[in-house]
Amino acid sequence: MKTPKDKKTIADFGEQWTRYQDNSGFYGSVGLLADYLEPLFPIEEVNGLRVADIGSGSGRIVAMLLQAGAEHVVAVEPSDAFHVLASNTSDVASKVTLIHAPGDQLKVEHPLDAVVSLGVLHHIEDPGPTVRAAHAALRPGGK
């Protein structure tokens, strides 16, 4: 059960991603994704992976992961901006699984190679359940 603070945070981000839907330019580039991930996770290693993005918002990171060569992305978004995520990923729908739920409800049919949650975990009052769900969704040796 989400706390009142978590519910407000989800609502606030939903409003933000509904209002600001454009992910163009460097803001939505593989170069910025590399800045986020490297040197811990070289961008070249995304190629061919099944990845989850917890807190997908408007789909910016989802698009970046696909541009970097991810085979499939599971996009998890709990807010009312889920419709923005669905719209912004409609052109790559066969490569994206959408989950309209908080990160602690991440469940996948096939284990994932990696899970990212960029700019999200520190906003969750108790991130433990989300981290445990992410870990449970990974294949052995996943990142």
Beta strands, then each sheet from edge to edge (+ up, - down):
strand 1: 50-54
strand 2: 72-76
strand 3: 96-99
strand 4: 114-116
sheet 1: 3+ 2+ 1+ 4+
end
